[in-house]
Amino acid sequence: MNRLENYVLGKWISGDGDGQILFNAVTGEPVASTSTRGLDMAGILDYARQTGNPALRRMSFHQRGNMLKALALHLRKHLEKFYTLSYQTGATRADSWVDIEGGIGNLFANASLRRKFPDDVLCIDGESHNLSKENSFMGTHVLVPKEGVAVHINAFNFPVWGMLEKIAVNLLAGMPAVVKPATVTSYLTEAVVREIIASGILPDGALQLLCGSAGDLLDHMTSQDVVTFTGSASTGLLLKKTPAILENNVPFTMEADSLNCIILGEKVTAADPEWTVFIKEVRREMTLKAGQRCTGVRRIFVPENKLEEVYKAIAAALAQTTIGNPLDPAVRMGSLAGSTQRHEVKEQVSRLLTSSQLVYGSPDSVQVIGADPEKGAFMSPLLLLNETPHTSVEPHTIEAFGPVSTIMPYKNSEDAIALSKLGKGSLVSTIVTADRQEARDYVIGAASHHGRILILNNECARESTGHGSPLPLLVHGGPGRAGGGEEMGGIRGVKHYLQRTAIQGSPSMITSITGVYQPHAEGLQTGIHPFKKYFEELQIGEQLITEKRTITADDIDRFADLTGDHFYAHIKTTDFTGTMFEQQVAHGYLIMSLAAGLFVDGYEKNPVLLNYGIDELRFTKPVYPGASLYIRFTCKEKLPNDKRVIENPEDFKRGDDIDKGIVKWLVEFLDDTDEITGIATILTMVARKPV
């Protein structure tokens, strides 16, 4: 029998004692043992803080993002090894795809977020603020990585996704992680971590693994650390009360089991495509991963006049689900993670049955393919019916963490919203409807009690990721019983591991600190047109003051004729009484176009490859005929633009072989009174200097 090892202090170490035996969920045979007994938890955390943290903090957001991308590409080469182990957890190929490739997908998604950050070790958060009349004093917010370690404790059965979706975020932010997966399936997590460590992609101390009990790990938390927990609400509450967490105000994010619900819209009938969408979604949510998902549907609400029709349709769909050995391609639902879990699910079902009745399945018997139903942790999907949802407490407080859901009636839309809230906070809710007003009413009424709402209908069903699928770019979490936290959510999740600090000073000083040019900061005059410089030669704050250009009425007329924009304000014969203008006014886009003519350099080729776009374009003062404008053109920010990874030569496009970066320029339009008439940020793609 294999002995799992923990990866701590830069090496693989076995814990003391015989350890906990882990079983094949399909056959019931022992596959490994594991222990964390005897490990120095305080030392493990210190190693992360003193070795992993400084190494990650020295890297820029872009370097860390590319590190995640390299890691994802590496893990993708070992998929079959992971799938083979995953079958032993009771997961089918489809279940494993969600866990394994879904987890790797999180690495890719977070790697792409590097483009939202500068190529620096800190970043600006939000807008900057001028704090003085003479523009010499300002403030902004910056984000820097915390100097501690992220501890991820997962009590649920997603041995790959549960780890990768967490560490992708903290690694991008610049914090190391200590991961403690669910022990019962930790042999799969260990296999993935072995590949991660063997790749050499992560710096020393960036990732450590505990396959077993967390011991006194949380007793050594400091104010710079972060803890995330995924599991039962009761366990999460106990961990959250750890004295070290309370005394040091350690951020604690909990993603707890919740009574997630799905609602069939009031007007949906069996003749509508949404009816089929609903039945399929319920069946999928009950049987995928054998119902072992924190986002699984636990409560099903349908109009009271359709209750019997719906539960019979769900039962018929569940009856088509083949259960058994996940290695058999005919099997659609595997086993639970282990016999202990099956016992716990049965106990919770017995509590639910005190106020509900069983309308499909049996807690005590199940037909399986290619396996022994008793030796393996197999269980039939169970559909319960409760006809008194407002007076029955159990369906809204008890979760059976398996293929178990309770169907209940509602009277009208307001009643459905009220019933959804009885779960006291959940990770996700779904409403299946084609009625847009009903969908809007549900979102407004129920959003306060749910972390995510899926509006599902025939329009999006084919491409929808489904009720139970959290996405890296959307927040995952929920209020109340669901834990009260948020994870992922794109850059929102990254900020959880960063310290936000307000800084104040002169615009020039703030520019030097942040690497982003601030309005009113000192400009750098080099005597060389910035468009003649390669990406790495440009300096933040490098500035060009252009010649003046006088705007004439003929310019305005010709631009109107060229574009077809004959808005009344651009026509000289307009009676301007009662308008915002004194006379014919220049088009804003005319001013932007003339600005380009002032700051763009000549006819010769130069390192500027193309105009990439315009951000934050504003016209702040009317420009009338006779006004003379000039442009203050400043290098605001520089961002890398990585070469595209081309696996298929047919995908090659012109420009893929050019080393380049994106440069943001602050463009200020000033008139003869030196007042700003407009402002914009333009982006150019600039070549790097040839080697």
Stockholm file with secondary structure:
# STOCKHOLM 1.0

chainA/1-691         MNRLENYVLGKWISGDGDGQILFNAVTGEPVASTSTRGLDMAGILDYARQTGNPALRRMSFHQRGNMLKALALHLRKHLEKFYTLSYQTGATRADSWVDIEGGIGNLFANASLRRKFPDDVLCIDGESHNLSKENSFMGTHVLVPKEGVAVHINAFNFPVWGMLEKIAVNLLAGMPAVVKPATVTSYLTEAVVREIIASGILPDGALQLLCGSAGDLLDHMTSQDVVTFTGSASTGLLLKKTPAILENNVPFTMEADSLNCIILGEKVTAADPEWTVFIKEVRREMTLKAGQRCTGVRRIFVPENKLEEVYKAIAAALAQTTIGNPLDPAVRMGSLAGSTQRHEVKEQVSRLLTSSQLVYGSPDSVQVIGADPEKGAFMSPLLLLNETPHTSVEPHTIEAFGPVSTIMPYKNSEDAIALSKLGKGSLVSTIVTADRQEARDYVIGAASHHGRILILNNECARESTGHGSPLPLLVHGGPGRAGGGEEMGGIRGVKHYLQRTAIQGSPSMITSITGVYQPHAEGLQTGIHPFKKYFEELQIGEQLITEKRTITADDIDRFADLTGDHFYAHIKTTDFTGTMFEQQVAHGYLIMSLAAGLFVDGYEKNPVLLNYGIDELRFTKPVYPGASLYIRFTCKEKLPNDKRVIENPEDFKRGDDIDKGIVKWLVEFLDDTDEITGIATILTMVARKPV
#=GR chainA/1-691 SS CEECCEEETTEEECCSSSCEEEECTTTCCEEEEECCTTCCHHHHHHHIIIIIHHHHHTSCHHHHHHHHHHHHHHHHTTHHHHHHHHHTTTCCHHHHIIIIIHHHHHHHHHHHGGGGSCSSSCEECSCCEECSTTSCCEEEEEEEECSSCEEEEECSSCTTHHHHHHHHHHHHHTCCEEEECCGGGHHHHHHHHHHHHHHTCSCTTSEEECCSCCTTGGGGCCTTCEEEEEECHHHHHHHHTCHHHHHTTCCEEEEECCCCEEEECTTCCTTSHHHHHHHHHHHHHHHGGGGCCTTCCCEEEEEGGGHHHHHHHHHHHHTTCCBBCTTSTTCSBCCCSCHHHHHHHHHHHHHHTTTCEEEECCSSCCCCBSSCTTTTTCCCCEEEECSCTTTCCGGGTCCCSSSEEEEEEESSHHHHHHHHHTTSSBSCEEEECSCHHHHHHHHHHHGGGBSCEEEECTTTTTTCCCTTCCCTTSEEEESGGGCSEEEETTHHHHHTTEEEEEEEECHHHHHHHHSSCCTTSCCBCCSSCGGGSCGGGCCTTBEEECCCEECCHHHHHHHHHHHCCCCGGGCTTCCCTTSSCSSCCCCHHHHHHHHHHHHSCCSSCCSEEEEEEEEEEEECSCCCTTCEEEEEEEEEEEEEECCCCCSSGGGCCTTTTSCEEEEEEEEEEECTTSCEEEEEEEEEEEECCCC
#=GC SS_cons         CEECCEEETTEEECCSSSCEEEECTTTCCEEEEECCTTCCHHHHHHHIIIIIHHHHHTSCHHHHHHHHHHHHHHHHTTHHHHHHHHHTTTCCHHHHIIIIIHHHHHHHHHHHGGGGSCSSSCEECSCCEECSTTSCCEEEEEEEECSSCEEEEECSSCTTHHHHHHHHHHHHHTCCEEEECCGGGHHHHHHHHHHHHHHTCSCTTSEEECCSCCTTGGGGCCTTCEEEEEECHHHHHHHHTCHHHHHTTCCEEEEECCCCEEEECTTCCTTSHHHHHHHHHHHHHHHGGGGCCTTCCCEEEEEGGGHHHHHHHHHHHHTTCCBBCTTSTTCSBCCCSCHHHHHHHHHHHHHHTTTCEEEECCSSCCCCBSSCTTTTTCCCCEEEECSCTTTCCGGGTCCCSSSEEEEEEESSHHHHHHHHHTTSSBSCEEEECSCHHHHHHHHHHHGGGBSCEEEECTTTTTTCCCTTCCCTTSEEEESGGGCSEEEETTHHHHHTTEEEEEEEECHHHHHHHHSSCCTTSCCBCCSSCGGGSCGGGCCTTBEEECCCEECCHHHHHHHHHHHCCCCGGGCTTCCCTTSSCSSCCCCHHHHHHHHHHHHSCCSSCCSEEEEEEEEEEEECSCCCTTCEEEEEEEEEEEEEECCCCCSSGGGCCTTTTSCEEEEEEEEEEECTTSCEEEEEEEEEEEECCCC
//
